[in-house]
Amino acid sequence: MGAALPASGGFQMMRFDPFREIEELTQRMDRAFGGAVNNQMSRLAPPVDVHEDEQGLELTLDLPGVNPDDIQIEAENQTLTVQAQRKYNRQEGRTAHRVERAYGSFVRTFSVPAKYDLSKVEADFNHGTLTIRVPRSEAAQKRNIQVRSGGQLNAPRTVDAEQGNQNQGGSQSSGQTQQGGQNSTQGSGQTGQEQQSHQ
């Protein structure tokens, strides 16, 4: 490893190859841990962006080199799970001198609040980017409540309870006065009929 080794008649220099040393170290670790080092590197999950608006949540993941058929999304118990696999294309007769890109499978799990409806999740995959949309549940959406008046829908308004009772009492008094006037008119008509019969 770059050190001078004694030999007959003097010293002999050995050439140091750093790449070979790294390769040998990786192979020894793979044998010791059953390939856990390479598997861990291949399972590195991609970063994700999460945005929220009045419509719901939007998750964006970069998955370059992944086939859409190798992407699986599951939604259960307010948990969203994304699984994907980037496959390594091995070709017979071709030797790989360096492989730095990560290959293999990964899993990402997201806890989603109850105000979002996981039964209506939508996903799009375009140009290596996965976009997942989770809408708000109907119970969590804002609504404008309309007030009925006389069987008709009016614009939303605030009604004062005390003022409403006074208006209702005034309407009843007016109705009673009109009814009294009708009774008085009927009584006057009966009196005229009695006078005519006496004549």
matplotlib code that plots the C-alpha trace (Angstrom):
import matplotlib.pyplot as plt

x = [0.0, 2.5, 5.2, 8.7, 9.3, 12.7, 14.2, 17.5, 20.0, 17.9, 14.3, 11.5, 8.7, 5.1, 2.6, -0.4, -3.8, -6.4, -9.4, -8.4, -8.0, -11.5, -12.9, -11.2, -12.5, -16.0, -15.8, -14.6, -17.4, -19.9, -18.7, -18.8, -22.3, -23.9, -24.0, -25.7, -23.6, -24.5, -28.2, -28.3, -27.0, -29.4, -32.4, -31.8, -35.2, -35.5, -36.4, -40.0, -41.7, -45.0, -47.3, -50.8, -53.6, -57.4, -57.8, -55.6, -52.0, -49.6, -46.5, -43.7, -41.0, -38.2, -37.9, -35.5, -35.0, -38.0, -40.6, -44.2, -45.1, -42.6, -44.3, -46.9, -48.9, -51.0, -53.3, -54.6, -55.4, -54.3, -51.0, -49.7, -46.9, -44.9, -42.8, -40.7, -37.8, -35.0, -33.8, -30.2, -30.0, -27.4, -26.3, -24.4, -20.9, -20.7, -18.4, -19.2, -16.1, -17.9, -21.5, -22.3, -26.0, -28.3, -30.4, -32.8, -36.0, -37.1, -40.2, -41.4, -44.3, -46.2, -48.7, -51.7, -54.0, -57.6, -58.9, -57.6, -59.5, -57.1, -59.9, -59.6, -55.8, -54.6, -51.1, -49.4, -45.9, -44.3, -40.7, -39.4, -41.5, -44.2, -47.0, -49.5, -52.6, -54.7, -57.9, -59.5, -62.4, -65.9, -66.4, -63.2, -64.0, -65.3, -69.0, -71.3, -74.6, -77.7, -80.6, -84.2, -86.9, -90.5, -89.5, -87.0, -83.2, -81.6, -78.0, -76.2, -77.1, -77.1, -80.5, -80.9, -83.2, -84.7, -85.5, -87.1, -89.4, -90.5, -91.3, -93.3, -95.4, -96.1, -97.4, -99.7, -101.2, -101.8, -103.6, -105.9, -106.8, -107.7, -109.9, -111.7, -112.5, -114.1, -116.3, -117.5, -118.5, -120.4, -122.3, -123.3, -124.7, -126.9, -128.4, -129.4, -131.2, -133.2, -134.4, -135.6, -137.6, -139.4, -140.6]
y = [0.0, 2.6, 1.5, 0.4, -3.3, -4.7, -7.0, -8.6, -6.0, -3.0, -1.8, -2.4, 0.2, -1.0, 1.2, 2.4, 2.1, 3.9, 2.7, -1.0, -0.4, 1.0, -1.9, -4.5, -2.7, -2.7, -6.4, -7.3, -5.3, -7.0, -10.4, -9.4, -7.9, -9.9, -7.0, -4.6, -1.7, -1.8, -2.6, 0.4, 2.7, 1.4, 1.9, 5.6, 7.2, 10.3, 13.7, 14.8, 18.2, 18.6, 21.6, 22.4, 24.6, 24.9, 21.9, 19.5, 18.1, 17.7, 15.5, 15.6, 13.0, 12.7, 9.2, 9.4, 6.1, 4.4, 2.7, 3.7, 0.0, -0.3, 2.3, 1.3, 3.6, 2.4, 4.4, 2.9, 4.1, 7.7, 6.4, 6.9, 4.5, 4.9, 2.0, 2.1, 0.2, 1.3, -1.8, -2.2, -3.3, -6.0, -6.9, -10.0, -9.4, -5.9, -5.1, -2.3, -0.5, 2.0, 2.1, 5.1, 5.5, 3.9, 0.9, -1.2, -0.6, 2.1, 2.7, 6.0, 6.3, 9.5, 10.1, 12.1, 14.0, 12.9, 16.0, 14.6, 11.9, 9.0, 7.3, 9.9, 10.0, 10.8, 10.3, 11.4, 10.4, 12.6, 13.0, 11.2, 13.2, 11.6, 13.9, 12.7, 14.7, 14.1, 16.2, 17.5, 15.6, 17.0, 17.6, 19.7, 21.9, 25.4, 26.0, 29.1, 28.3, 30.0, 31.1, 30.2, 32.9, 32.2, 29.1, 30.9, 30.9, 34.2, 35.4, 34.4, 37.0, 37.4, 37.5, 39.2, 36.9, 39.8, 41.9, 38.9, 38.4, 42.0, 41.9, 38.7, 40.3, 43.4, 41.2, 39.4, 42.6, 44.0, 40.8, 41.0, 44.6, 43.7, 40.8, 43.2, 45.6, 42.7, 41.8, 45.4, 45.6, 42.4, 43.7, 46.9, 44.9, 42.8, 46.0, 47.4, 44.1, 44.2, 47.8, 47.0, 44.0, 46.2, 48.5]
z = [0.0, -1.1, 1.5, 0.5, 1.0, 1.6, -1.1, -1.9, -3.0, -1.9, -1.9, -4.4, -4.8, -5.2, -7.1, -5.1, -6.8, -4.6, -6.7, -6.2, -2.5, -2.3, -4.3, -2.1, 1.0, -0.3, -1.2, 2.3, 3.9, 1.6, 2.6, 6.3, 6.3, 3.5, 1.0, 3.4, 2.3, -1.4, -0.5, 1.8, -0.9, -3.5, -1.2, -0.7, -1.0, -3.2, -1.6, -1.6, -1.7, 0.2, -0.5, 0.9, -0.2, 0.1, -2.2, -0.3, -0.3, -3.2, -2.9, -5.6, -5.8, -8.4, -9.8, -12.8, -14.6, -13.0, -15.1, -14.2, -13.9, -11.1, -8.9, -6.3, -4.1, -1.1, 1.1, 4.3, 7.9, 7.1, 5.9, 2.4, 1.2, -2.0, -3.3, -6.4, -8.1, -10.3, -12.2, -13.4, -17.0, -17.2, -20.7, -21.6, -22.9, -21.4, -18.5, -16.0, -14.9, -12.7, -11.4, -9.2, -9.8, -7.1, -8.2, -6.3, -4.3, -1.8, 0.3, 1.7, 4.2, 5.0, 7.8, 6.5, 8.8, 9.1, 7.3, 4.0, 2.1, 1.1, -0.8, -3.6, -4.1, -7.6, -9.0, -12.2, -13.5, -16.1, -17.2, -14.1, -11.6, -9.5, -8.3, -5.8, -4.8, -1.7, -1.6, 1.6, 3.0, 2.4, 6.1, 6.3, 3.3, 3.9, 3.0, 2.7, 4.5, 3.0, 5.2, 4.2, 4.5, 3.5, 1.7, -0.5, -0.3, 0.5, 0.6, 3.8, 6.6, 10.3, 12.0, 15.4, 17.5, 19.6, 16.6, 14.9, 17.9, 17.8, 14.1, 14.6, 17.4, 15.3, 12.5, 14.8, 16.2, 12.7, 11.7, 14.7, 13.9, 10.4, 11.6, 14.0, 11.2, 9.2, 12.2, 12.6, 8.9, 9.1, 12.2, 10.4, 7.5, 9.8, 11.4, 8.1, 7.2, 10.5, 9.9, 6.4, 7.6, 10.2, 7.5]

ax = plt.figure().add_subplot(projection="3d")
ax.plot(x, y, z, "-o")
ax.set_aspect("equal")
plt.show()
